[in-house]
């Protein structure tokens, strides 16, 4: 099992109110390493996903975004989702990490 950092960019119709960001952080408490930050045009979300492959980490992240993040920001659109090995972690040696 390796750890992958997943970063999502989510476009919102309006700049999220600080209370919305607080609610998102609260809903992501059960996901270690999760963070939410306001970015131009929306919200950035960072998750740490322990998974055997980058594809499995991607699937975990999509599930979290679909159940815990996007409903809070509705209407919103997932713009980008990137999966990278955690720097210095065992995933850096993973053959699919490149």
GUFIKOL-812836 format. One line per field, with one value per atom (N, C-alpha, C, O): residue number from 1; x, y, z. Coordinates in nm, 3 decimals, always signed. Layout:
# residues N
n	NUM / ...
x	X / ...
y	Y / ...
z	Z / ...
END
This chain:
# residues 98
n	1 / 1 / 1 / 1 / 2 / 2 / 2 / 2 / 3 / 3 / 3 / 3 / 4 / 4 / 4 / 4 / 5 / 5 / 5 / 5 / 6 / 6 / 6 / 6 / 7 / 7 / 7 / 7 / 8 / 8 / 8 / 8 / 9 / 9 / 9 / 9 / 10 / 10 / 10 / 10 / 11 / 11 / 11 / 11 / 12 / 12 / 12 / 12 / 13 / 13 / 13 / 13 / 14 / 14 / 14 / 14 / 15 / 15 / 15 / 15 / 16 / 16 / 16 / 16 / 17 / 17 / 17 / 17 / 18 / 18 / 18 / 18 / 19 / 19 / 19 / 19 / 20 / 20 / 20 / 20 / 21 / 21 / 21 / 21 / 22 / 22 / 22 / 22 / 23 / 23 / 23 / 23 / 24 / 24 / 24 / 24 / 25 / 25 / 25 / 25 / 26 / 26 / 26 / 26 / 27 / 27 / 27 / 27 / 28 / 28 / 28 / 28 / 29 / 29 / 29 / 29 / 30 / 30 / 30 / 30 / 31 / 31 / 31 / 31 / 32 / 32 / 32 / 32 / 33 / 33 / 33 / 33 / 34 / 34 / 34 / 34 / 35 / 35 / 35 / 35 / 36 / 36 / 36 / 36 / 37 / 37 / 37 / 37 / 38 / 38 / 38 / 38 / 39 / 39 / 39 / 39 / 40 / 40 / 40 / 40 / 41 / 41 / 41 / 41 / 42 / 42 / 42 / 42 / 43 / 43 / 43 / 43 / 44 / 44 / 44 / 44 / 45 / 45 / 45 / 45 / 46 / 46 / 46 / 46 / 47 / 47 / 47 / 47 / 48 / 48 / 48 / 48 / 49 / 49 / 49 / 49 / 50 / 50 / 50 / 50 / 51 / 51 / 51 / 51 / 52 / 52 / 52 / 52 / 53 / 53 / 53 / 53 / 54 / 54 / 54 / 54 / 55 / 55 / 55 / 55 / 56 / 56 / 56 / 56 / 57 / 57 / 57 / 57 / 58 / 58 / 58 / 58 / 59 / 59 / 59 / 59 / 60 / 60 / 60 / 60 / 61 / 61 / 61 / 61 / 62 / 62 / 62 / 62 / 63 / 63 / 63 / 63 / 64 / 64 / 64 / 64 / 65 / 65 / 65 / 65 / 66 / 66 / 66 / 66 / 67 / 67 / 67 / 67 / 68 / 68 / 68 / 68 / 69 / 69 / 69 / 69 / 70 / 70 / 70 / 70 / 71 / 71 / 71 / 71 / 72 / 72 / 72 / 72 / 73 / 73 / 73 / 73 / 74 / 74 / 74 / 74 / 75 / 75 / 75 / 75 / 76 / 76 / 76 / 76 / 77 / 77 / 77 / 77 / 78 / 78 / 78 / 78 / 79 / 79 / 79 / 79 / 80 / 80 / 80 / 80 / 81 / 81 / 81 / 81 / 82 / 82 / 82 / 82 / 83 / 83 / 83 / 83 / 84 / 84 / 84 / 84 / 85 / 85 / 85 / 85 / 86 / 86 / 86 / 86 / 87 / 87 / 87 / 87 / 88 / 88 / 88 / 88 / 89 / 89 / 89 / 89 / 90 / 90 / 90 / 90 / 91 / 91 / 91 / 91 / 92 / 92 / 92 / 92 / 93 / 93 / 93 / 93 / 94 / 94 / 94 / 94 / 95 / 95 / 95 / 95 / 96 / 96 / 96 / 96 / 97 / 97 / 97 / 97 / 98 / 98 / 98 / 98
x	+0.086 / +0.000 / +0.089 / +0.186 / +0.057 / +0.132 / +0.039 / -0.083 / +0.096 / +0.016 / +0.030 / +0.141 / -0.082 / -0.088 / -0.152 / -0.247 / -0.098 / -0.158 / -0.249 / -0.206 / -0.373 / -0.470 / -0.510 / -0.549 / -0.499 / -0.539 / -0.651 / -0.640 / -0.757 / -0.872 / -0.896 / -0.882 / -0.931 / -0.973 / -1.122 / -1.167 / -1.197 / -1.341 / -1.385 / -1.356 / -1.456 / -1.505 / -1.643 / -1.729 / -1.661 / -1.790 / -1.843 / -1.767 / -1.974 / -2.034 / -1.993 / -1.983 / -1.970 / -1.931 / -1.823 / -1.805 / -1.752 / -1.650 / -1.717 / -1.814 / -1.668 / -1.731 / -1.720 / -1.615 / -1.828 / -1.830 / -1.742 / -1.734 / -1.674 / -1.589 / -1.663 / -1.602 / -1.791 / -1.869 / -1.879 / -1.882 / -1.884 / -1.888 / -1.755 / -1.753 / -1.645 / -1.514 / -1.499 / -1.441 / -1.550 / -1.547 / -1.629 / -1.587 / -1.745 / -1.829 / -1.758 / -1.767 / -1.688 / -1.613 / -1.502 / -1.484 / -1.428 / -1.320 / -1.376 / -1.316 / -1.492 / -1.556 / -1.597 / -1.578 / -1.652 / -1.696 / -1.578 / -1.594 / -1.460 / -1.342 / -1.254 / -1.147 / -1.298 / -1.220 / -1.182 / -1.076 / -1.266 / -1.241 / -1.138 / -1.102 / -1.092 / -0.994 / -0.860 / -0.842 / -0.765 / -0.636 / -0.567 / -0.566 / -0.509 / -0.436 / -0.523 / -0.472 / -0.654 / -0.743 / -0.731 / -0.713 / -0.742 / -0.738 / -0.821 / -0.833 / -0.878 / -0.960 / -0.907 / -0.887 / -0.883 / -0.836 / -0.912 / -0.944 / -0.942 / -1.003 / -0.898 / -0.784 / -0.937 / -0.851 / -0.931 / -1.053 / -0.864 / -0.933 / -1.038 / -1.005 / -1.161 / -1.268 / -1.327 / -1.410 / -1.287 / -1.345 / -1.270 / -1.232 / -1.249 / -1.192 / -1.089 / -1.108 / -0.982 / -0.885 / -0.897 / -0.910 / -0.893 / -0.904 / -0.783 / -0.744 / -0.723 / -0.609 / -0.647 / -0.698 / -0.623 / -0.651 / -0.528 / -0.452 / -0.509 / -0.409 / -0.484 / -0.573 / -0.446 / -0.517 / -0.422 / -0.339 / -0.431 / -0.352 / -0.418 / -0.535 / -0.342 / -0.397 / -0.284 / -0.170 / -0.313 / -0.208 / -0.163 / -0.051 / -0.250 / -0.216 / -0.270 / -0.357 / -0.217 / -0.272 / -0.419 / -0.496 / -0.459 / -0.599 / -0.691 / -0.801 / -0.648 / -0.728 / -0.738 / -0.843 / -0.629 / -0.631 / -0.726 / -0.800 / -0.725 / -0.815 / -0.960 / -1.043 / -0.990 / -1.126 / -1.170 / -1.284 / -1.080 / -1.112 / -1.143 / -1.239 / -1.062 / -1.081 / -1.214 / -1.284 / -1.247 / -1.374 / -1.491 / -1.588 / -1.482 / -1.588 / -1.602 / -1.714 / -1.490 / -1.494 / -1.550 / -1.634 / -1.504 / -1.552 / -1.702 / -1.774 / -1.748 / -1.889 / -1.981 / -2.096 / -1.933 / -2.019 / -2.001 / -2.097 / -1.877 / -1.848 / -1.821 / -1.833 / -1.785 / -1.742 / -1.840 / -1.895 / -1.863 / -1.946 / -2.089 / -2.141 / -2.153 / -2.288 / -2.289 / -2.387 / -2.181 / -2.173 / -2.156 / -2.203 / -2.088 / -2.058 / -2.160 / -2.148 / -2.259 / -2.355 / -2.414 / -2.464 / -2.410 / -2.358 / -2.206 / -2.152 / -2.139 / -1.994 / -1.955 / -2.032 / -1.835 / -1.787 / -1.643 / -1.559 / -1.616 / -1.480 / -1.402 / -1.437 / -1.297 / -1.219 / -1.096 / -1.061 / -1.029 / -0.902 / -0.882 / -0.920 / -0.821 / -0.789 / -0.654 / -0.636 / -0.558 / -0.421 / -0.381 / -0.409 / -0.314 / -0.266 / -0.114 / -0.060 / -0.047 / +0.100 / +0.145 / +0.074 / +0.261 / +0.311 / +0.350 / +0.395 / +0.333 / +0.374 / +0.526 / +0.594 / +0.577 / +0.722 / +0.795 / +0.766 / +0.892 / +0.973 / +0.907 / +0.971 / +0.780 / +0.711 / +0.737 / +0.805 / +0.683 / +0.706 / +0.648 / +0.695 / +0.548 / +0.489 / +0.585 / +0.570 / +0.684 / +0.782 / +0.856 / +0.907 / +0.862 / +0.928 / +0.830 / +0.871 / +0.701 / +0.600 / +0.623 / +0.646 / +0.616 / +0.642 / +0.544 / +0.575 / +0.425 / +0.327 / +0.328 / +0.241 / +0.424 / +0.430 / +0.481 / +0.459 / +0.547 / +0.606 / +0.500 / +0.533
y	-0.118 / +0.000 / +0.123 / +0.132 / +0.217 / +0.341 / +0.459 / +0.444 / +0.575 / +0.695 / +0.790 / +0.819 / +0.837 / +0.928 / +1.060 / +1.061 / +1.170 / +1.301 / +1.330 / +1.325 / +1.362 / +1.393 / +1.539 / +1.583 / +1.613 / +1.755 / +1.777 / +1.739 / +1.840 / +1.866 / +2.016 / +2.089 / +2.061 / +2.200 / +2.196 / +2.125 / +2.274 / +2.276 / +2.419 / +2.511 / +2.436 / +2.568 / +2.590 / +2.503 / +2.706 / +2.742 / +2.867 / +2.943 / +2.888 / +3.006 / +3.135 / +3.240 / +3.128 / +3.246 / +3.206 / +3.088 / +3.304 / +3.277 / +3.216 / +3.273 / +3.102 / +3.037 / +3.123 / +3.179 / +3.130 / +3.201 / +3.125 / +3.002 / +3.196 / +3.128 / +3.020 / +2.920 / +3.038 / +2.936 / +2.807 / +2.698 / +2.820 / +2.702 / +2.628 / +2.505 / +2.702 / +2.639 / +2.568 / +2.459 / +2.629 / +2.566 / +2.437 / +2.337 / +2.440 / +2.320 / +2.210 / +2.093 / +2.247 / +2.148 / +2.086 / +1.964 / +2.169 / +2.117 / +2.021 / +1.919 / +2.056 / +1.971 / +1.837 / +1.732 / +1.839 / +1.715 / +1.628 / +1.507 / +1.688 / +1.611 / +1.569 / +1.512 / +1.596 / +1.561 / +1.413 / +1.379 / +1.328 / +1.184 / +1.137 / +1.019 / +1.227 / +1.193 / +1.258 / +1.378 / +1.181 / +1.237 / +1.308 / +1.259 / +1.423 / +1.498 / +1.582 / +1.646 / +1.583 / +1.661 / +1.810 / +1.849 / +1.891 / +2.035 / +2.100 / +2.047 / +2.214 / +2.291 / +2.434 / +2.493 / +2.489 / +2.627 / +2.700 / +2.641 / +2.827 / +2.904 / +2.933 / +2.966 / +2.920 / +2.953 / +3.039 / +3.049 / +3.099 / +3.181 / +3.097 / +2.995 / +3.139 / +3.070 / +2.952 / +2.880 / +2.928 / +2.815 / +2.770 / +2.851 / +2.637 / +2.575 / +2.470 / +2.400 / +2.461 / +2.355 / +2.258 / +2.299 / +2.129 / +2.025 / +1.934 / +1.893 / +1.904 / +1.811 / +1.694 / +1.712 / +1.573 / +1.451 / +1.362 / +1.365 / +1.282 / +1.176 / +1.045 / +1.016 / +0.965 / +0.841 / +0.722 / +0.706 / +0.638 / +0.515 / +0.417 / +0.381 / +0.373 / +0.285 / +0.210 / +0.257 / +0.094 / +0.018 / +0.078 / +0.052 / +0.157 / +0.217 / +0.359 / +0.396 / +0.440 / +0.575 / +0.571 / +0.658 / +0.472 / +0.461 / +0.438 / +0.494 / +0.358 / +0.333 / +0.460 / +0.488 / +0.536 / +0.664 / +0.762 / +0.833 / +0.765 / +0.850 / +0.813 / +0.901 / +0.683 / +0.638 / +0.677 / +0.719 / +0.663 / +0.703 / +0.852 / +0.894 / +0.931 / +1.076 / +1.116 / +1.203 / +1.053 / +1.084 / +1.053 / +1.128 / +0.942 / +0.906 / +1.011 / +1.050 / +1.056 / +1.158 / +1.290 / +1.354 / +1.329 / +1.453 / +1.446 / +1.543 / +1.333 / +1.319 / +1.316 / +1.361 / +1.265 / +1.253 / +1.364 / +1.404 / +1.414 / +1.509 / +1.652 / +1.745 / +1.672 / +1.806 / +1.871 / +1.977 / +1.808 / +1.870 / +1.903 / +2.007 / +1.818 / +1.856 / +1.984 / +2.059 / +2.008 / +2.130 / +2.253 / +2.361 / +2.239 / +2.352 / +2.371 / +2.464 / +2.285 / +2.286 / +2.424 / +2.483 / +2.478 / +2.419 / +2.437 / +2.543 / +2.331 / +2.333 / +2.230 / +2.139 / +2.246 / +2.154 / +2.115 / +2.201 / +1.986 / +1.938 / +1.973 / +1.928 / +2.052 / +2.099 / +2.014 / +1.989 / +1.971 / +1.901 / +1.809 / +1.842 / +1.695 / +1.601 / +1.540 / +1.474 / +1.563 / +1.514 / +1.423 / +1.450 / +1.313 / +1.216 / +1.210 / +1.185 / +1.233 / +1.231 / +1.149 / +1.144 / +1.084 / +1.013 / +1.114 / +1.224 / +1.075 / +1.160 / +1.168 / +1.066 / +1.288 / +1.310 / +1.233 / +1.247 / +1.152 / +1.077 / +0.953 / +0.876 / +0.931 / +0.813 / +0.693 / +0.703 / +0.578 / +0.457 / +0.464 / +0.393 / +0.548 / +0.559 / +0.618 / +0.596 / +0.691 / +0.752 / +0.643 / +0.669 / +0.522 / +0.410 / +0.328 / +0.235 / +0.361 / +0.284 / +0.293 / +0.403 / +0.181 / +0.187 / +0.273 / +0.317 / +0.297 / +0.381 / +0.525 / +0.603 / +0.562 / +0.697 / +0.799 / +0.919 / +0.755 / +0.848 / +0.914 / +0.995
z	+0.000 / +0.000 / +0.000 / +0.076 / -0.084 / -0.093 / -0.069 / -0.074 / -0.044 / -0.019 / -0.136 / -0.182 / -0.184 / -0.299 / -0.255 / -0.178 / -0.306 / -0.283 / -0.402 / -0.518 / -0.371 / -0.475 / -0.459 / -0.351 / -0.568 / -0.567 / -0.668 / -0.785 / -0.621 / -0.706 / -0.715 / -0.616 / -0.834 / -0.855 / -0.887 / -0.977 / -0.811 / -0.828 / -0.856 / -0.780 / -0.967 / -1.006 / -0.944 / -0.950 / -0.885 / -0.826 / -0.894 / -0.955 / -0.884 / -0.947 / -0.879 / -0.943 / -0.749 / -0.673 / -0.574 / -0.544 / -0.525 / -0.424 / -0.301 / -0.250 / -0.253 / -0.138 / -0.012 / +0.017 / +0.061 / +0.189 / +0.287 / +0.281 / +0.378 / +0.477 / +0.556 / +0.594 / +0.580 / +0.652 / +0.569 / +0.625 / +0.437 / +0.351 / +0.358 / +0.365 / +0.357 / +0.368 / +0.503 / +0.510 / +0.608 / +0.741 / +0.740 / +0.796 / +0.676 / +0.667 / +0.588 / +0.624 / +0.482 / +0.404 / +0.487 / +0.487 / +0.557 / +0.643 / +0.748 / +0.779 / +0.801 / +0.901 / +0.839 / +0.901 / +0.719 / +0.655 / +0.614 / +0.597 / +0.597 / +0.556 / +0.674 / +0.654 / +0.797 / +0.915 / +0.921 / +0.973 / +0.868 / +0.876 / +0.773 / +0.771 / +0.689 / +0.586 / +0.622 / +0.600 / +0.677 / +0.718 / +0.602 / +0.489 / +0.631 / +0.530 / +0.439 / +0.347 / +0.462 / +0.377 / +0.409 / +0.524 / +0.305 / +0.323 / +0.214 / +0.103 / +0.245 / +0.151 / +0.152 / +0.258 / +0.033 / +0.023 / -0.087 / -0.191 / -0.065 / -0.173 / -0.281 / -0.249 / -0.406 / -0.518 / -0.615 / -0.603 / -0.710 / -0.808 / -0.881 / -0.941 / -0.874 / -0.944 / -0.871 / -0.928 / -0.747 / -0.678 / -0.554 / -0.469 / -0.546 / -0.427 / -0.470 / -0.569 / -0.393 / -0.412 / -0.296 / -0.180 / -0.326 / -0.224 / -0.235 / -0.345 / -0.121 / -0.116 / -0.028 / +0.083 / -0.077 / -0.002 / -0.006 / -0.102 / +0.098 / +0.097 / +0.087 / +0.166 / -0.013 / -0.038 / -0.032 / -0.121 / +0.071 / +0.071 / -0.025 / -0.009 / -0.124 / -0.227 / -0.296 / -0.296 / -0.354 / -0.421 / -0.554 / -0.598 / -0.619 / -0.749 / -0.755 / -0.677 / -0.848 / -0.866 / -0.907 / -0.866 / -0.986 / -1.028 / -0.909 / -0.904 / -0.814 / -0.694 / -0.610 / -0.552 / -0.602 / -0.529 / -0.596 / -0.528 / -0.728 / -0.806 / -0.774 / -0.751 / -0.774 / -0.746 / -0.605 / -0.585 / -0.507 / -0.370 / -0.364 / -0.299 / -0.432 / -0.431 / -0.496 / -0.445 / -0.607 / -0.673 / -0.580 / -0.574 / -0.508 / -0.414 / -0.304 / -0.269 / -0.248 / -0.143 / -0.199 / -0.135 / -0.315 / -0.374 / -0.403 / -0.379 / -0.453 / -0.488 / -0.367 / -0.375 / -0.255 / -0.137 / -0.034 / +0.032 / -0.020 / +0.089 / +0.045 / +0.125 / -0.081 / -0.123 / -0.220 / -0.192 / -0.333 / -0.436 / -0.390 / -0.428 / -0.308 / -0.262 / -0.177 / -0.180 / -0.103 / -0.021 / -0.108 / -0.073 / -0.221 / -0.309 / -0.421 / -0.500 / -0.430 / -0.540 / -0.562 / -0.467 / -0.682 / -0.805 / -0.816 / -0.785 / -0.859 / -0.875 / -0.981 / -1.011 / -1.036 / -1.139 / -1.108 / -1.082 / -1.113 / -1.096 / -1.222 / -1.331 / -1.206 / -1.320 / -1.346 / -1.461 / -1.240 / -1.255 / -1.136 / -1.024 / -1.161 / -1.054 / -1.085 / -1.188 / -0.995 / -1.016 / -0.903 / -0.786 / -0.938 / -0.841 / -0.852 / -0.960 / -0.740 / -0.735 / -0.615 / -0.514 / -0.623 / -0.506 / -0.397 / -0.427 / -0.274 / -0.162 / -0.166 / -0.172 / -0.162 / -0.170 / -0.061 / +0.057 / -0.104 / -0.010 / +0.044 / +0.116 / +0.011 / +0.060 / -0.028 / -0.131 / +0.012 / -0.066 / -0.206 / -0.295 / -0.229 / -0.362 / -0.463 / -0.583 / -0.416 / -0.508 / -0.584 / -0.693 / -0.530 / -0.596 / -0.680 / -0.750 / -0.675 / -0.746 / -0.896 / -0.947 / -0.970 / -1.114 / -1.191 / -1.302 / -1.137 / -1.206 / -1.159 / -1.198 / -1.077 / -1.021 / -1.120 / -1.101 / -1.224 / -1.321 / -1.406 / -1.492
END
